[in-house]
């Protein structure tokens, strides 16, 4: 019996109702259906009592979600997709992403198109697009303290009410550089349209083998965005005396103390997206972010009443 998974945002009633109806339909078609919420991929925030709270990367998959699963259907918005990618990427499970949220930049189709989408994937009429992910690890000396996968970006920044941060940062074998800023962002091509874009970074089309490093509010005209090959490992050493905050995909993280180091590299796992048609990235940019819309000129003259 083929296996299929359903991951849904249980904070949205429409996603809950759709998940139950979808389970009934797939079961009637002879599929073995496993259900879980996206909460398992939420990293959670650290606090002074629990500064390092995380689950190892390979242990985030819900029960029953393994490499024998043909695909998983994700019901939610972009946050649910980001959470699901951490849960499913280590198992190599493709994701059919259905938007029940707001922006839906990472989703394949909308809820009102769910029936034909299910018919297509059940019939095997789809392709798989792989998106690179980051593996972020925090070390004290040689001891691994914290790790996470991220599809969009990792951010290392100062706590509120503290001074500007200093980072010593090394990319691969290249000489370390010093950056003075409120923080640094390292984003994937997928994340180039998220926080990185808001911070002044470039949009990178999916499939390009690069990551992007951006200082946040740097105190130097020389500290600007840098695009580098995704096979390079980045090591960040906090130089500031104050503790910093690590945030991954905007929803979880840990404290980073001055004697810690952060290692960021391409993950061996990729997020695998089910595509029902040939991806058109520029169309998504236009529809979701307004990129490339025609310019409407101002009239050359104004008629007075």
Protein Blocks (a to p, Z undefined) as FASTA:
>chain_A
ZZddddddfkbmklmmmmmmmmmmmmmnopacddddfklmpnbjadfklmbgcddfklmp
cghiafklmbdcdeddfklmmmmmmmmmmnopacddddfbfnommpmbdfklmmmmmmmm
mnopacddddddddddddehjacfbdcddfkbccddddehiacddddddehjbccddddd
fbdcdddfklmmmmmmmnopacddehiacdddddehiabfklccddddfkbccddddfbf
bdcdddeehiaccdddfkbccdddddfbdcddddfbdcdfklmmmmmnopoiacddddfb
dcdZZ
